[in-house]
Amino acid sequence: MVSGESFSRIEGELACEEVPLKHIAERYGTPCYVYSAAAITQRFQRYKEALAGLSHRICYSVKANSNLSILKLLAAEGAGFDIVSGGELYRVMAAGGDPASVVFSGVGKTEDEIRFALERSIHSFNCESVPELETISRLASMMGKQASVALRINPDVNAVTHPYISTGLREHKFGIDIKSAPGVYDVASRLPGLRVEGVSCHIGSQIVDIGPLLEAADRAIELVRNLRSSGIDIRYLDLGGGLGVAYRSGEHSADPSSLVTSIKRKLDGLDLTLMLEPGRSIVAEAGVLLVRVLLVKTNGAKKFVIVDGALNDLIRPALYQAYHEIEPVAIQREAEEAVDVVGPVCETGDFFARGREMQPVQAGDLLAIRTAGAYGFVLSSNYNSRPRPPELLVSGKTVSVARARETYADLIRGEGSCA
Ligand SMILES: *Cc1c(COP(=O)(O)O)cnc(C)c1O
């Protein structure tokens, strides 16, 4: 099973925790996102347990899934938050998260966003350039604040992942080249309004082989030692997120505890607070996109299963050539034929699977598109004027509406009245 025990079959039918997905589809309609609360907290706790005994802060990467209910769940577990926009800070606060636990990442922060974050006294900024440092310095000084900053260094290691989600090479736009980092730290340490006390990096996403992450850690730690010896008092080491999950059955997710165990050893005697920014590895496996088959059609030799979900709901297959397991919600039988599972949107890229071996399905059947909890709903749009699907959070026997299905009225909100 791809996602452990949170999605399992009860009398043959796929359920989320104790709620059959069929009941959710009947009550809330399709397409819809369904998340397991237990799966999310369990995954967060894995990090927590692995980090026990070490000074640390786990900052959940909000962009992976920014639903308020999920942020609330994680805040209650003691999570901090990694944000990449003012909007994400607003969400964290709306969910009752503590701004003092927030790190602000991103290669292009606006002055409004920086001011907002300074006003709320977030924990720190992960900075990626000298102009950004100068802007934060100027705004913090004007506001009579001291901003804690880390520099996001680009360690020039290659995370083996899809090119669109690899970020740790010099050719990428992210971070400060590790070779020029000491000079930039020197500049930063002279700027007013800044406390330069962190080294951060994030080399990519969906990393299954932790080797490159450990190599990045080594380079970052070497930099910490150098900076300390030149009088810059580094207290935080932020190694970003990026641990990968199993999208195909038979694959294994990267294990946070083996990563953390290796890093702990490297940090021995260094008196650093370790920060991590996991996103996908907390929420991906905790969610499915539930869709219903509209019809089955054949074009020559090809068979298409046309479902009511589409690329506007889940764009990962089109954007990253991502693979998602697709399971019939009713009893699973032997796969018999290769089909394309596609949505109704007018784009050839609107597919969930191509040439996928599946059991025969027919109009009205429910399909669960697995491992859709991360970079799923957050990347959804209203393309083709399709209202976005609801997000439902399951805990045991209880289903709560974490976000309501959008209506046609929602589609035209802000476009003026046509009266
Ligand atoms: C996206 C992102 C993360 C989270 O990455 P995952 O692969 O989802 O764990 C963490 N830190 C930064 C700076 C990011 O941009």
The ligand as an SDF file (V2000), in Angstrom:
LIG
                    3D

 15 15  0  0  0  0  0  0  0  0999 V2000
    9.3370   23.9390   -1.3070 C   0  0  0  0  0  0  0  0  0  0  0  0
   10.2950   24.1980   -0.2160 C   0  0  0  0  0  0  0  0  0  0  0  0
   10.3940   23.3300    0.8810 C   0  0  0  0  0  0  0  0  0  0  0  0
    9.5770   22.0540    0.9920 C   0  0  0  0  0  0  0  0  0  0  0  0
    9.9940   21.0930    0.0860 O   0  0  0  0  0  0  0  0  0  0  0  0
    9.3550   19.6170    0.1230 P   0  0  0  0  0  0  0  0  0  0  0  0
   10.0170   18.9260   -1.0070 O   0  0  0  0  0  0  0  0  0  0  0  0
    7.9050   19.7640   -0.0630 O   0  0  0  0  0  0  0  0  0  0  0  0
    9.7100   19.0190    1.4450 O   0  0  0  0  0  0  0  0  0  0  0  0
   11.2470   23.6630    1.8990 C   0  0  0  0  0  0  0  0  0  0  0  0
   12.0110   24.7880    1.8450 N   0  0  0  0  0  0  0  0  0  0  0  0
   11.9600   25.6360    0.7970 C   0  0  0  0  0  0  0  0  0  0  0  0
   12.8100   26.8370    0.7980 C   0  0  0  0  0  0  0  0  0  0  0  0
   11.1130   25.3720   -0.2620 C   0  0  0  0  0  0  0  0  0  0  0  0
   11.0790   26.1960   -1.3030 O   0  0  0  0  0  0  0  0  0  0  0  0
  1  2  1  0
  2  3  1  0
  2 14  2  0
  3  4  1  0
  3 10  2  0
  4  5  1  0
  5  6  1  0
  6  7  2  0
  6  8  1  0
  6  9  1  0
 10 11  1  0
 11 12  2  0
 12 13  1  0
 12 14  1  0
 14 15  1  0
M  END
$$$$
